[in-house]
Amino acid sequence: MSRLIPSVILLASVIVSGCAGFYTNIQKSADGSYTVTQVTQGFWRVRGEVYRCEAAGTAMTCRKIASE
């Protein structure tokens, strides 16, 4: 029982903290597309991804072009 309580507290803190993700840069290209950089912070590491986004009517279509 004494090992169960710290394990439950650790699991709850991991679930509550989750993964924070945010966009650090959005840059418009000459052809009208956008280059978007997203950084996601997990529990043990930080990961970055770069997307190329193009407008399609009222929506944006993005595809990943690089990942770390």
Biopython code that builds the backbone (N, CA, C, O; Angstrom):
import numpy as np
from Bio.PDB.StructureBuilder import StructureBuilder

atoms = [
    (1, "MET", "N", (0.817, -1.197, 0.000)),
    (1, "MET", "CA", (0.000, 0.000, 0.000)),
    (1, "MET", "C", (0.862, 1.264, 0.000)),
    (1, "MET", "O", (0.498, 2.268, -0.611)),
    (2, "SER", "N", (2.007, 1.209, 0.689)),
    (2, "SER", "CA", (2.857, 2.398, 0.759)),
    (2, "SER", "C", (3.470, 2.729, -0.599)),
    (2, "SER", "O", (3.795, 3.891, -0.844)),
    (3, "ARG", "N", (3.642, 1.745, -1.497)),
    (3, "ARG", "CA", (4.161, 2.003, -2.836)),
    (3, "ARG", "C", (3.064, 2.442, -3.790)),
    (3, "ARG", "O", (3.340, 3.091, -4.799)),
    (4, "LEU", "N", (1.848, 2.102, -3.486)),
    (4, "LEU", "CA", (0.734, 2.432, -4.375)),
    (4, "LEU", "C", (0.434, 3.924, -4.389)),
    (4, "LEU", "O", (0.155, 4.484, -5.449)),
    (5, "ILE", "N", (0.484, 4.565, -3.256)),
    (5, "ILE", "CA", (0.140, 5.992, -3.169)),
    (5, "ILE", "C", (1.103, 6.860, -3.984)),
    (5, "ILE", "O", (0.628, 7.694, -4.755)),
    (6, "PRO", "N", (2.439, 6.714, -3.860)),
    (6, "PRO", "CA", (3.323, 7.525, -4.710)),
    (6, "PRO", "C", (3.144, 7.232, -6.202)),
    (6, "PRO", "O", (3.249, 8.134, -7.033)),
    (7, "SER", "N", (2.876, 5.976, -6.532)),
    (7, "SER", "CA", (2.657, 5.628, -7.940)),
    (7, "SER", "C", (1.415, 6.311, -8.488)),
    (7, "SER", "O", (1.426, 6.801, -9.617)),
    (8, "VAL", "N", (0.355, 6.350, -7.713)),
    (8, "VAL", "CA", (-0.887, 6.999, -8.128)),
    (8, "VAL", "C", (-0.659, 8.504, -8.271)),
    (8, "VAL", "O", (-1.157, 9.120, -9.213)),
    (9, "ILE", "N", (0.077, 9.087, -7.356)),
    (9, "ILE", "CA", (0.359, 10.531, -7.424)),
    (9, "ILE", "C", (1.195, 10.846, -8.663)),
    (9, "ILE", "O", (0.926, 11.836, -9.344)),
    (10, "LEU", "N", (2.195, 10.031, -8.968)),
    (10, "LEU", "CA", (3.018, 10.247, -10.152)),
    (10, "LEU", "C", (2.195, 10.098, -11.421)),
    (10, "LEU", "O", (2.312, 10.922, -12.328)),
    (11, "LEU", "N", (1.374, 9.076, -11.504)),
    (11, "LEU", "CA", (0.533, 8.866, -12.678)),
    (11, "LEU", "C", (-0.448, 10.023, -12.860)),
    (11, "LEU", "O", (-0.659, 10.478, -13.984)),
    (12, "ALA", "N", (-1.039, 10.495, -11.792)),
    (12, "ALA", "CA", (-1.982, 11.617, -11.878)),
    (12, "ALA", "C", (-1.280, 12.887, -12.346)),
    (12, "ALA", "O", (-1.850, 13.646, -13.129)),
    (13, "SER", "N", (-0.058, 13.135, -11.886)),
    (13, "SER", "CA", (0.657, 14.344, -12.315)),
    (13, "SER", "C", (1.033, 14.276, -13.786)),
    (13, "SER", "O", (1.023, 15.302, -14.467)),
    (14, "VAL", "N", (1.366, 13.088, -14.294)),
    (14, "VAL", "CA", (1.682, 12.938, -15.713)),
    (14, "VAL", "C", (0.435, 13.169, -16.552)),
    (14, "VAL", "O", (0.504, 13.842, -17.581)),
    (15, "ILE", "N", (-0.692, 12.628, -16.139)),
    (15, "ILE", "CA", (-1.940, 12.798, -16.883)),
    (15, "ILE", "C", (-2.381, 14.256, -16.876)),
    (15, "ILE", "O", (-2.820, 14.769, -17.905)),
    (16, "VAL", "N", (-2.276, 14.915, -15.760)),
    (16, "VAL", "CA", (-2.714, 16.311, -15.651)),
    (16, "VAL", "C", (-1.802, 17.233, -16.443)),
    (16, "VAL", "O", (-2.281, 18.172, -17.080)),
    (17, "SER", "N", (-0.477, 16.981, -16.417)),
    (17, "SER", "CA", (0.446, 17.868, -17.125)),
    (17, "SER", "C", (0.301, 17.743, -18.632)),
    (17, "SER", "O", (0.401, 18.748, -19.335)),
    (18, "GLY", "N", (0.069, 16.546, -19.151)),
    (18, "GLY", "CA", (-0.153, 16.343, -20.576)),
    (18, "GLY", "C", (1.030, 16.780, -21.411)),
    (18, "GLY", "O", (2.159, 16.829, -20.923)),
    (19, "CYS", "N", (0.775, 17.094, -22.658)),
    (19, "CYS", "CA", (1.813, 17.544, -23.581)),
    (19, "CYS", "C", (1.451, 18.938, -24.061)),
    (19, "CYS", "O", (0.380, 19.160, -24.626)),
    (20, "ALA", "N", (2.351, 19.862, -23.829)),
    (20, "ALA", "CA", (2.123, 21.230, -24.266)),
    (20, "ALA", "C", (2.641, 21.387, -25.690)),
    (20, "ALA", "O", (3.771, 20.997, -25.985)),
    (21, "GLY", "N", (1.837, 21.945, -26.560)),
    (21, "GLY", "CA", (2.261, 22.188, -27.933)),
    (21, "GLY", "C", (1.914, 23.604, -28.337)),
    (21, "GLY", "O", (0.841, 24.109, -28.004)),
    (22, "PHE", "N", (2.816, 24.239, -29.050)),
    (22, "PHE", "CA", (2.541, 25.594, -29.509)),
    (22, "PHE", "C", (3.303, 25.864, -30.794)),
    (22, "PHE", "O", (4.286, 25.190, -31.102)),
    (23, "TYR", "N", (2.844, 26.843, -31.527)),
    (23, "TYR", "CA", (3.458, 27.232, -32.786)),
    (23, "TYR", "C", (4.404, 28.389, -32.522)),
    (23, "TYR", "O", (4.003, 29.405, -31.953)),
    (24, "THR", "N", (5.658, 28.241, -32.933)),
    (24, "THR", "CA", (6.653, 29.262, -32.631)),
    (24, "THR", "C", (6.898, 30.218, -33.792)),
    (24, "THR", "O", (7.415, 31.317, -33.589)),
    (25, "ASN", "N", (6.531, 29.811, -35.012)),
    (25, "ASN", "CA", (6.800, 30.672, -36.157)),
    (25, "ASN", "C", (5.819, 30.357, -37.281)),
    (25, "ASN", "O", (5.576, 29.191, -37.593)),
    (26, "ILE", "N", (5.262, 31.394, -37.882)),
    (26, "ILE", "CA", (4.430, 31.271, -39.074)),
    (26, "ILE", "C", (4.968, 32.296, -40.071)),
    (26, "ILE", "O", (4.987, 33.496, -39.796)),
    (27, "GLN", "N", (5.405, 31.805, -41.234)),
    (27, "GLN", "CA", (6.014, 32.690, -42.219)),
    (27, "GLN", "C", (5.344, 32.476, -43.570)),
    (27, "GLN", "O", (5.197, 31.344, -44.030)),
    (28, "LYS", "N", (4.938, 33.581, -44.204)),
    (28, "LYS", "CA", (4.302, 33.515, -45.517)),
    (28, "LYS", "C", (5.363, 33.489, -46.606)),
    (28, "LYS", "O", (6.305, 34.281, -46.586)),
    (29, "SER", "N", (5.204, 32.569, -47.561)),
    (29, "SER", "CA", (6.129, 32.452, -48.690)),
    (29, "SER", "C", (5.630, 33.286, -49.866)),
    (29, "SER", "O", (4.494, 33.758, -49.862)),
    (30, "ALA", "N", (6.478, 33.461, -50.860)),
    (30, "ALA", "CA", (6.126, 34.264, -52.039)),
    (30, "ALA", "C", (4.989, 33.638, -52.848)),
    (30, "ALA", "O", (4.233, 34.354, -53.504)),
    (31, "ASP", "N", (4.862, 32.305, -52.809)),
    (31, "ASP", "CA", (3.807, 31.636, -53.579)),
    (31, "ASP", "C", (2.460, 31.611, -52.850)),
    (31, "ASP", "O", (1.505, 31.021, -53.356)),
    (32, "GLY", "N", (2.365, 32.228, -51.691)),
    (32, "GLY", "CA", (1.111, 32.293, -50.949)),
    (32, "GLY", "C", (0.937, 31.200, -49.908)),
    (32, "GLY", "O", (-0.040, 31.219, -49.159)),
    (33, "SER", "N", (1.855, 30.253, -49.843)),
    (33, "SER", "CA", (1.778, 29.210, -48.820)),
    (33, "SER", "C", (2.436, 29.706, -47.531)),
    (33, "SER", "O", (3.074, 30.759, -47.513)),
    (34, "TYR", "N", (2.274, 28.948, -46.475)),
    (34, "TYR", "CA", (2.831, 29.310, -45.181)),
    (34, "TYR", "C", (3.723, 28.191, -44.679)),
    (34, "TYR", "O", (3.437, 27.016, -44.908)),
    (35, "THR", "N", (4.796, 28.545, -44.001)),
    (35, "THR", "CA", (5.649, 27.592, -43.310)),
    (35, "THR", "C", (5.380, 27.776, -41.821)),
    (35, "THR", "O", (5.531, 28.874, -41.284)),
    (36, "VAL", "N", (4.978, 26.687, -41.156)),
    (36, "VAL", "CA", (4.577, 26.738, -39.759)),
    (36, "VAL", "C", (5.480, 25.813, -38.949)),
    (36, "VAL", "O", (5.693, 24.661, -39.327)),
    (37, "THR", "N", (6.008, 26.317, -37.838)),
    (37, "THR", "CA", (6.843, 25.535, -36.941)),
    (37, "THR", "C", (6.062, 25.249, -35.668)),
    (37, "THR", "O", (5.531, 26.166, -35.041)),
    (38, "GLN", "N", (5.990, 23.965, -35.282)),
    (38, "GLN", "CA", (5.286, 23.563, -34.070)),
    (38, "GLN", "C", (6.269, 22.882, -33.125)),
    (38, "GLN", "O", (7.047, 22.026, -33.545)),
    (39, "VAL", "N", (6.234, 23.261, -31.859)),
    (39, "VAL", "CA", (7.055, 22.647, -30.825)),
    (39, "VAL", "C", (6.117, 21.969, -29.841)),
    (39, "VAL", "O", (5.178, 22.586, -29.339)),
    (40, "THR", "N", (6.380, 20.674, -29.563)),
    (40, "THR", "CA", (5.578, 19.909, -28.620)),
    (40, "THR", "C", (6.484, 19.465, -27.482)),
    (40, "THR", "O", (7.531, 18.861, -27.714)),
    (41, "GLN", "N", (6.081, 19.766, -26.256)),
    (41, "GLN", "CA", (6.868, 19.394, -25.100)),
    (41, "GLN", "C", (6.173, 18.260, -24.375)),
    (41, "GLN", "O", (5.064, 18.422, -23.864)),
    (42, "GLY", "N", (6.825, 17.119, -24.333)),
    (42, "GLY", "CA", (6.299, 15.968, -23.623)),
    (42, "GLY", "C", (6.867, 15.911, -22.217)),
    (42, "GLY", "O", (7.452, 16.878, -21.729)),
    (43, "PHE", "N", (6.690, 14.776, -21.578)),
    (43, "PHE", "CA", (7.166, 14.634, -20.204)),
    (43, "PHE", "C", (8.688, 14.550, -20.146)),
    (43, "PHE", "O", (9.302, 15.120, -19.245)),
    (44, "TRP", "N", (9.316, 13.832, -21.115)),
    (44, "TRP", "CA", (10.758, 13.654, -21.099)),
    (44, "TRP", "C", (11.499, 14.307, -22.253)),
    (44, "TRP", "O", (12.730, 14.317, -22.242)),
    (45, "ARG", "N", (10.810, 14.852, -23.245)),
    (45, "ARG", "CA", (11.522, 15.426, -24.385)),
    (45, "ARG", "C", (10.725, 16.528, -25.061)),
    (45, "ARG", "O", (9.522, 16.676, -24.848)),
    (46, "VAL", "N", (11.433, 17.299, -25.884)),
    (46, "VAL", "CA", (10.827, 18.355, -26.682)),
    (46, "VAL", "C", (11.016, 17.972, -28.147)),
    (46, "VAL", "O", (12.106, 17.567, -28.549)),
    (47, "ARG", "N", (9.956, 18.101, -28.943)),
    (47, "ARG", "CA", (10.012, 17.710, -30.351)),
    (47, "ARG", "C", (9.527, 18.870, -31.212)),
    (47, "ARG", "O", (8.592, 19.579, -30.840)),
    (48, "GLY", "N", (10.161, 19.059, -32.353)),
    (48, "GLY", "CA", (9.752, 20.111, -33.276)),
    (48, "GLY", "C", (9.346, 19.545, -34.621)),
    (48, "GLY", "O", (9.900, 18.540, -35.067)),
    (49, "GLU", "N", (8.383, 20.183, -35.271)),
    (49, "GLU", "CA", (7.917, 19.785, -36.594)),
    (49, "GLU", "C", (7.702, 21.034, -37.442)),
    (49, "GLU", "O", (7.310, 22.084, -36.932)),
    (50, "VAL", "N", (7.965, 20.906, -38.746)),
    (50, "VAL", "CA", (7.772, 22.011, -39.679)),
    (50, "VAL", "C", (6.743, 21.575, -40.716)),
    (50, "VAL", "O", (6.843, 20.487, -41.283)),
    (51, "TYR", "N", (5.750, 22.436, -40.960)),
    (51, "TYR", "CA", (4.670, 22.142, -41.889)),
    (51, "TYR", "C", (4.646, 23.172, -43.010)),
    (51, "TYR", "O", (5.027, 24.325, -42.809)),
    (52, "ARG", "N", (4.198, 22.754, -44.189)),
    (52, "ARG", "CA", (3.930, 23.653, -45.308)),
    (52, "ARG", "C", (2.413, 23.671, -45.472)),
    (52, "ARG", "O", (1.806, 22.630, -45.726)),
    (53, "CYS", "N", (1.801, 24.836, -45.329)),
    (53, "CYS", "CA", (0.344, 24.968, -45.363)),
    (53, "CYS", "C", (-0.081, 25.796, -46.576)),
    (53, "CYS", "O", (0.553, 26.794, -46.916)),
    (54, "GLU", "N", (-1.159, 25.366, -47.217)),
    (54, "GLU", "CA", (-1.711, 26.075, -48.372)),
    (54, "GLU", "C", (-3.204, 26.277, -48.148)),
    (54, "GLU", "O", (-3.891, 25.408, -47.610)),
    (55, "ALA", "N", (-3.694, 27.442, -48.571)),
    (55, "ALA", "CA", (-5.114, 27.750, -48.422)),
    (55, "ALA", "C", (-5.916, 26.979, -49.463)),
    (55, "ALA", "O", (-5.524, 26.892, -50.627)),
    (56, "ALA", "N", (-7.050, 26.417, -49.026)),
    (56, "ALA", "CA", (-7.966, 25.700, -49.919)),
    (56, "ALA", "C", (-9.375, 26.158, -49.563)),
    (56, "ALA", "O", (-10.065, 25.514, -48.773)),
    (57, "GLY", "N", (-9.793, 27.266, -50.146)),
    (57, "GLY", "CA", (-11.094, 27.839, -49.794)),
    (57, "GLY", "C", (-11.021, 28.497, -48.426)),
    (57, "GLY", "O", (-10.236, 29.423, -48.220)),
    (58, "THR", "N", (-11.831, 28.023, -47.495)),
    (58, "THR", "CA", (-11.827, 28.576, -46.136)),
    (58, "THR", "C", (-11.012, 27.728, -45.178)),
    (58, "THR", "O", (-11.008, 27.998, -43.977)),
    (59, "ALA", "N", (-10.320, 26.708, -45.676)),
    (59, "ALA", "CA", (-9.527, 25.823, -44.824)),
    (59, "ALA", "C", (-8.064, 25.860, -45.246)),
    (59, "ALA", "O", (-7.733, 26.268, -46.359)),
    (60, "MET", "N", (-7.212, 25.434, -44.351)),
    (60, "MET", "CA", (-5.787, 25.315, -44.639)),
    (60, "MET", "C", (-5.439, 23.833, -44.696)),
    (60, "MET", "O", (-5.833, 23.056, -43.827)),
    (61, "THR", "N", (-4.694, 23.453, -45.731)),
    (61, "THR", "CA", (-4.199, 22.080, -45.849)),
    (61, "THR", "C", (-2.715, 22.093, -45.555)),
    (61, "THR", "O", (-1.945, 22.770, -46.236)),
    (62, "CYS", "N", (-2.313, 21.344, -44.537)),
    (62, "CYS", "CA", (-0.912, 21.337, -44.114)),
    (62, "CYS", "C", (-0.333, 19.940, -44.262)),
    (62, "CYS", "O", (-1.014, 18.937, -44.051)),
    (63, "ARG", "N", (0.958, 19.900, -44.635)),
    (63, "ARG", "CA", (1.666, 18.632, -44.691)),
    (63, "ARG", "C", (3.013, 18.810, -44.009)),
    (63, "ARG", "O", (3.647, 19.859, -44.120)),
    (64, "LYS", "N", (3.438, 17.774, -43.304)),
    (64, "LYS", "CA", (4.699, 17.827, -42.570)),
    (64, "LYS", "C", (5.860, 17.731, -43.552)),
    (64, "LYS", "O", (5.885, 16.845, -44.405)),
    (65, "ILE", "N", (6.826, 18.648, -43.431)),
    (65, "ILE", "CA", (7.982, 18.609, -44.312)),
    (65, "ILE", "C", (9.268, 18.291, -43.559)),
    (65, "ILE", "O", (10.270, 17.940, -44.181)),
    (66, "ALA", "N", (9.260, 18.407, -42.236)),
    (66, "ALA", "CA", (10.431, 18.061, -41.429)),
    (66, "ALA", "C", (10.003, 17.751, -40.000)),
    (66, "ALA", "O", (9.007, 18.279, -39.505)),
    (67, "SER", "N", (10.768, 16.893, -39.354)),
    (67, "SER", "CA", (10.460, 16.522, -37.981)),
    (67, "SER", "C", (11.759, 16.209, -37.267)),
    (67, "SER", "O", (12.701, 15.701, -37.877)),
    (68, "GLU", "N", (11.814, 16.507, -35.983)),
    (68, "GLU", "CA", (12.994, 16.213, -35.182)),
    (68, "GLU", "C", (12.661, 15.180, -34.167)),
    (68, "GLU", "O", (13.523, 14.786, -33.382)),
]
sb = StructureBuilder()
sb.init_structure("model")
sb.init_model(0)
sb.init_chain("A")
sb.init_seg("    ")
for serial, (resi, resn, name, xyz) in enumerate(atoms, 1):
    if name == "N":
        sb.init_residue(resn, " ", resi, " ")
    sb.init_atom(name, np.array(xyz, "f"), 0.0, 1.0, " ", f" {name:<3s}", serial, name[0])
structure = sb.get_structure()
